[in-house]
């Protein structure tokens, strides 16, 4: 998520940067959803080559775990909001996630960045990649199914491609990318049932979920423009970002909510899993995958998130699923994949010997 993400992702809900993922999050939905780590990670390691022999180290298992964790994040949000206010769910999410990363930071004896400029940029990144999108998804799931939220999350690469054309001079529109953008938003209209006047869909909740995905794209672009050259580890940067997101929400949440009268176990466990697993642990897994198999393969996790989110919502929350939802989701993913694809370089024509030459 970014992920469910705000993961690298920078997003735990999404995990891919606008230029190359379907999240994220590399330089690049970063890849992790969801965070600077995700976005910064992709911004600084998009060209890193996979480590030799990495594919023989069982990365597929970690890839599957990451897909499951980020896919289930939308279910965790839905369950969490059944016991706590949306802002409280989000505060718990970034708080538990920050604790996981800070604990790993301490074990590795790494330090947080010291530059005030870096902290200032990370404050902005924390808002657009964590505090704002996580909150919007939590509010959205008060009125829309977790399945729809997961599908809306998959539009992050589409927003990222559209914005990067304007904000990043190195990103030029091509017929392939424009076609992917159009196809992706056609998929959104299909998911929402536009031909029947959006009947049965809560537009406010849906707009919030789409706004969360747009926020990821804005955050990724900001990170690429301001933090791509910063000489700090991704763990240090992500820990700082989640720490700042926690501080932001710690200030805002008491202003708009009252302290819970009780702490129901199941929603509390859902918030803990959302933070510790879907935000903290997921970032760590994503870093390892990018370093081992490269961002291009690692970012493919984005395409599994809506599938898992839909399966979890239908199977465990008994959410209703009409035909247009999965069909529209497939169209969205196809559009996102098209915007991130690159045409194969044409091979030079082989030299032909001149039969008439001596």
LINTATA-V543721 format. One record per pair of residues at least 6 apart in sequence whose ideal C-beta (glycine too) atoms are under 7 Angstrom apart, sorted by the first residue. I is the first residue (numbers start at 1). J is the second residue. Records with the same first field share a line. If there is no record, write none. Layout:
I: J  J
This chain:
1: 7  9  11  12  13  14  32  33  34  70  73  278
2: 9  10  11  12  13  14  15  24  32  33  34  35  38  216
3: 9  11  12  13  14  15  32  33  34  70  73  278
4: 12  13  33  70  73  74  153  278
5: 11  12  13  14  15  32  33  34  70  73  153  278
6: 12  13  32  33  34  35  129  130  133  134  279
7: 15  25  32  33  34  35  38  70  279  282  283  286
8: 15  24  25  30  31  32  34  35  37  38  39  41  42  283  286
9: 15  16  23  24  25  29  30  31  32  33  34  35  38  39  216
10: 24  25  30  32  33  34  35  36  37  38  39  129  216  219  220
11: 23  24  25  32  33  34  35  38  129  133  216
12: 32  33  34  70  73  278  279  282
13: 33  34  70  73  133  137  153
14: 23  24  29  33  34  153  156  213  216  302
15: 23  24  25  29  30  31  32  33  34  38  70  286  301  302
16: 22  23  24  25  28  29  30  31  156  157  299  302
17: 23  24  25  26  27  28  30  31  39  42  43  160  220  224
18: 157  160  161  163  164  217  220  221
19: 27  28  164  171
20: 26  28  46  295  299  340
21: 28  29  30  31  157  299  302  340
22: 29  157  299  302  303  333  336  337  340
23: 29  30  31  33  156  157  216  299  302
24: 30  31  32  33  34  38  156  299  302
25: 31  32  34  38  39  41  42  220  299
26: 41  42  45  46  290  295  299
27: 42  43  44  46  224  228
28: 42  43  46  295
29: 156  157  160  216  302
30: 38  39  41  42  220
31: 38  41  42  286  290  295  298  299
32: 38  282  283  286
33: 70  216
34: 129
35: 129  130  238  241  242  283
36: 122  125  129  223  227  237  238  241
37: 234  235  237  238  241  283  287
38: 283  286
39: 129  219  220  223
40: 223  227  234  237
41: 234  287  290
42: 295
43: 223  224  227  228
44: 228
45: 290  295
46: 295
48: 294
49: 294
50: 292  293  294
51: 291  292
54: 292  293
55: 293
57: 292
59: 289  292  293
62: 285  288  289
63: 289  301
65: 285
66: 282  285  286  289  301
67: 301  304  305  308
68: 308
69: 277  278  281  282
70: 278  282  301  305
71: 150  304  305  308  309  312
72: 308  312
73: 274  278
74: 146  149  150  309  313
75: 146  312  313  316  317
76: 270  273  274  278
77: 89  137  138  141  146  274
78: 141  146  317
79: 266  267  270
80: 89  267  270  271  274
81: 89  138  141  142
82: 267
83: 264  267  268
84: 260  267  271
85: 257
86: 135  138  139  142
87: 135  249  252  253  256  257
88: 253  257  260
89: 138  271
90: 134  135  138  249
91: 249  250  253
92: 271  275
93: 134  271  274  275  279
94: 130  134  242  245  246  249  275  279
95: 246  275
96: 272  275  276  280
97: 242  275  276  279  280
98: 239  242  243  246
100: 276  280  281
101: 235  238  239  242  280  283
102: 239
104: 235  284
105: 235  236  239
108: 235
110: 233  235  236
111: 236
112: 236  239  240
113: 119  232  236  237  240
118: 230
119: 240
121: 226  227
122: 237  240  241  244
123: 244
124: 222
125: 219  222  223  241
126: 241  244  245  248
127: 248
128: 215  218  219  222
129: 216  219
130: 241  242  245
131: 245  248  249
132: 215
133: 212  215  216
136: 208  209  211  212  215
137: 149  209  212
139: 208
140: 149  205  208  209  212
141: 149
142: 205
143: 202  204  205
144: 202  205  206  209
145: 313  319
146: 309  313  317  319
147: 309  310  313  314  319  321  325
148: 191  206  209
149: 209
150: 305  306  309  310
151: 191  306  325  329  332
152: 206  209  210  213
153: 213  305  306
154: 302  305  306  329  332  333  336
155: 184  188  210  213  332
156: 213  216  217
157: 336  339  340
158: 181  184  185  335  336  339
159: 213  214  217
160: 217  220
161: 177  181  339
162: 181
163: 217  218  221
164: 171  221
165: 171  173
167: 221
168: 221  224
176: 338  341  343
177: 339
179: 338
180: 335  336  338  339
181: 335  339
183: 331  334  335  338
184: 332  335  336  339
186: 331
187: 328  329  331  332  335
188: 328  332
190: 324  327  328  331
191: 324  325  328  329  332
192: 198  201  206
193: 199  200  201  324
234: 287
235: 287
238: 283
286: 298
289: 298
290: 298
303: 333
306: 329  333
310: 321  326  329
313: 319
314: 321
